[in-house]
Amino acid sequence: MDLPLMAAKAYKYKAELLVKDYLLADLYVPYASVLGGILMCKLSYDFTRFISSFYFKGYGSLTKMQKVEWNNRGMSTVHAIFITLMSAYLVFFSGLFSDQQDGPVTFRSSSLSNFTLGVSVGYFIADLAMILWFYPSLGGMEYLVHHVLSLTAVTYTMLSGEGQLYTYMSLISETTTPGINLRWFLDVAGMKRSKRYVVNGVAMFLTWLVARIILFMYLFYQIFLHYDQIKQMETFGYLLVCVVPAILFVMNMIWFSKILRGLKKTLAKRH
């Protein structure tokens, strides 16, 4: 075996040990994952700016604040794709929260589930910091309330290991974020009268209905189903499980009504 191949395998082995013994060790998971989430935000923000400057001719003519929001939405899209895929896997496919497992579902967690939550904590910290820095250009009070509630709930479940099932079911709602961002991109690009804008409006309506209305109803059913286990949680965790999803659901319904009005308006104009 030649030396370069041996050296490559040695480096790979060391990297695997680093990830296993440090980055994914229970003691270091919260810190490594939060830092990883913040780094992901920085890289995706810069990558969006780099790609847009080359492939979108109108990017250079945007105002400074429009460029900031454009890049910020690219960052939130990356997080949304990541957390939606991981949440769906952990809730429906991993078996972590299966009824076949022993013990209360409210106290189940793993290194992977904690790491994933930490990445999301890093994102909410970075995005909340940007919202506050540029307030109210990147979002008003409703965005602040949403991010503070989300950051509090995700941080608590990551550190305590309590109620992760309900947190992940709530995070699946981030699947609507790419469609919302695409709609903003199309608007800024002057494509409100295009077929893409109409298709995006219909898709956004459907994904919001499924991910933020129907899925939340299923979430409330799960809370009802395991309420005896939820009562065994710490008081703060109990309140988070019972209160935060309800507040988010009300906000989702308000935004859903706006989406419905916007879709009707768009379809009327097309007609």
C-alpha positions in Angstrom: 0.0 0.0 0.0 1.5 3.4 -1.0 2.2 6.1 1.5 -0.3 8.7 0.3 -3.1 6.1 0.7 -2.0 5.1 4.1 -1.7 8.7 5.2 -5.3 9.4 3.9 -6.7 6.5 5.8 -4.9 7.6 8.9 -6.3 11.1 8.7 -9.8 9.7 8.1 -9.5 7.5 11.2 -8.4 10.4 13.3 -11.3 12.5 12.0 -13.8 9.8 12.8 -12.3 9.5 16.4 -12.6 13.3 16.8 -16.3 13.3 15.8 -17.1 10.2 17.9 -15.1 11.1 21.0 -15.6 14.8 21.1 -18.1 16.4 18.8 -20.7 13.6 19.4 -19.8 12.9 23.0 -22.7 13.7 25.3 -20.7 16.3 27.2 -19.8 18.3 24.1 -22.9 17.8 21.9 -24.7 21.0 22.9 -21.6 23.3 22.5 -20.3 21.7 19.2 -23.8 21.6 17.6 -24.7 25.2 18.5 -21.4 26.4 17.2 -22.0 24.3 14.1 -25.4 25.9 13.6 -23.9 29.4 13.8 -21.2 28.4 11.4 -23.8 26.9 9.0 -25.6 30.2 9.1 -22.5 32.2 8.3 -21.5 29.9 5.4 -25.0 29.7 3.9 -25.3 33.5 4.1 -22.0 34.1 2.4 -22.7 31.3 -0.2 -26.1 32.9 -1.0 -24.4 36.3 -1.6 -21.7 34.7 -3.7 -24.0 32.6 -5.9 -26.6 35.4 -6.3 -23.9 37.9 -7.5 -23.0 35.5 -10.3 -26.3 34.0 -11.3 -28.9 36.7 -10.6 -28.4 39.8 -12.7 -30.6 42.0 -10.6 -28.7 41.2 -7.4 -26.3 44.1 -7.9 -29.1 46.6 -8.3 -30.8 45.7 -5.0 -30.6 48.1 -2.0 -28.2 47.3 0.9 -31.2 46.1 3.0 -32.6 44.0 0.2 -29.3 42.3 -0.2 -29.2 41.6 3.6 -32.7 40.1 3.5 -32.0 38.2 0.3 -28.9 36.5 1.9 -30.7 36.0 5.2 -33.5 34.1 3.4 -30.9 31.9 1.8 -29.6 31.2 5.2 -33.0 30.3 6.6 -33.8 28.1 3.6 -30.7 26.0 4.3 -31.7 25.6 8.0 -35.3 24.8 7.0 -34.2 22.0 4.7 -31.8 20.5 7.3 -34.2 20.6 10.2 -37.2 19.4 8.2 -35.3 16.3 7.0 -33.8 15.5 10.4 -37.1 16.1 12.2 -39.1 13.9 9.9 -36.4 11.2 10.2 -36.3 11.3 14.0 -40.1 11.4 14.5 -41.2 8.9 11.9 -38.3 6.7 10.8 -35.6 6.5 13.5 -37.7 4.5 16.1 -36.5 6.8 18.9 -40.1 7.8 19.7 -41.8 4.6 18.8 -44.4 3.1 21.1 -42.5 -0.1 20.9 -39.6 1.4 22.9 -39.5 1.0 26.7 -39.9 4.0 29.0 -41.9 7.3 28.7 -41.7 9.0 25.3 -41.3 12.4 27.0 -37.8 11.5 28.2 -36.3 10.0 25.1 -33.3 11.5 23.4 -30.0 10.5 21.7 -26.7 12.1 20.7 -28.1 12.6 17.2 -31.3 14.3 18.4 -29.4 16.5 20.8 -26.9 17.5 18.0 -29.7 18.3 15.6 -31.5 20.5 18.2 -28.2 22.3 18.8 -27.8 23.2 15.2 -31.3 24.7 15.3 -30.4 26.6 18.4 -27.4 28.1 16.6 -29.6 29.1 13.7 -32.2 30.8 16.0 -29.5 32.6 17.8 -27.9 33.9 14.6 -31.3 34.8 13.0 -32.6 36.5 16.1 -29.4 38.5 16.3 -29.9 39.7 12.7 -33.6 40.5 13.3 -32.7 42.6 16.4 -29.8 44.3 14.6 -31.8 45.4 11.6 -35.2 45.7 13.4 -37.8 46.0 12.0 -36.5 45.5 8.4 -36.2 41.7 8.7 -39.4 41.2 10.7 -41.6 42.8 13.2 -42.8 41.8 16.7 -44.4 38.5 15.5 -41.0 37.3 14.3 -39.4 38.2 17.6 -42.1 36.3 19.5 -41.8 33.3 17.2 -38.0 33.2 17.5 -37.9 33.7 21.2 -40.4 31.0 21.8 -38.7 28.6 19.4 -35.2 29.3 20.9 -36.4 28.8 24.5 -38.2 25.6 23.7 -35.5 24.1 21.5 -32.7 25.0 24.0 -34.6 23.5 26.9 -35.3 20.2 25.2 -31.7 20.0 24.0 -30.3 20.5 27.5 -32.9 18.5 29.5 -33.8 15.8 27.0 -37.4 16.3 27.8 -40.3 16.6 25.3 -38.1 16.2 22.2 -40.9 14.5 20.3 -43.1 17.6 20.5 -40.3 19.9 19.7 -39.4 18.0 16.5 -43.0 17.8 15.4 -43.1 21.6 15.7 -39.9 22.0 13.8 -41.3 20.0 10.9 -43.3 23.1 10.2 -40.1 24.7 8.9 -40.8 22.9 5.6 -42.9 25.9 4.7 -39.9 28.3 4.9 -38.3 27.6 1.4 -41.7 28.3 -0.3 -42.1 31.6 1.6 -38.6 32.7 0.8 -39.0 31.7 -2.9 -42.1 33.9 -3.0 -40.1 36.8 -1.7 -37.4 36.2 -4.2 -39.9 36.1 -7.1 -41.5 39.3 -5.8 -38.1 41.2 -5.6 -37.1 39.8 -9.0 -40.3 41.4 -10.5 -42.0 38.0 -11.3 -45.3 38.5 -9.5 -47.2 38.0 -12.8 -45.4 34.8 -13.8 -46.8 31.3 -13.6 -44.0 30.5 -11.1 -45.5 33.0 -8.7 -49.0 31.4 -8.9 -47.6 27.8 -8.6 -45.6 28.9 -5.6 -48.7 30.4 -4.0 -50.6 27.2 -4.4 -47.7 25.1 -3.1 -47.2 27.4 -0.1 -50.9 27.2 0.7 -50.8 23.3 0.7 -47.6 22.9 2.6 -48.7 25.4 5.2 -52.0 23.5 5.6 -50.3 20.2 6.0 -47.2 21.2 8.1 -48.6 24.0 10.3 -52.3 23.2 10.6 -52.9 19.4 10.2 -49.6 18.4 11.7 -50.2 20.6 14.7 -53.5 19.0 15.3 -51.7 15.6 15.3 -49.2 17.2 17.7 -52.1 18.1 20.1 -53.4 14.6 19.8 -50.0 13.2 20.8 -49.9 15.6 23.8 -53.4 14.3 24.8 -52.3 10.7 24.3 -49.2 11.0 26.5 -50.5 13.6 28.9 -49.9 11.3 31.9 -46.2 11.2 30.9 -46.0 14.9 30.2 -47.2 15.6 33.8 -44.1 13.9 35.0 -41.9 16.5 33.4 -40.3 19.4 35.1 -42.7 22.4 35.5 -41.0 24.5 32.9 -40.9 21.6 30.4 -44.6 20.9 31.1 -45.5 24.5 30.4 -43.4 24.6 27.2 -45.2 21.5 25.9 -48.6 22.7 26.8 -48.3 26.4 26.0 -45.7 27.0 23.2 -47.4 24.8 20.5 -50.8 26.4 21.3 -49.3 29.9 20.8 -47.5 28.9 17.6 -50.7 27.3 16.3 -52.6 30.6 16.8 -49.8 32.4 14.9 -49.9 29.8 12.2 -53.7 30.3 11.8 -53.3 34.1 11.5 -50.5 33.7 8.9 -52.6 31.0 7.1 -55.5 33.5 6.7 -53.1 36.0 5.2 -51.7 33.4 2.8 -55.2 32.4 1.8 -56.1 36.0 1.1 -52.9 36.5 -0.9 -53.6 33.4 -3.0 -57.1 34.5 -3.8 -55.8 37.9 -4.8 -53.2 36.4 -7.1 -55.6 34.0 -8.7 -58.1 36.8 -9.2 -55.5 38.9 -11.0 -54.5 35.9 -13.2 -58.1 35.4 -14.1 
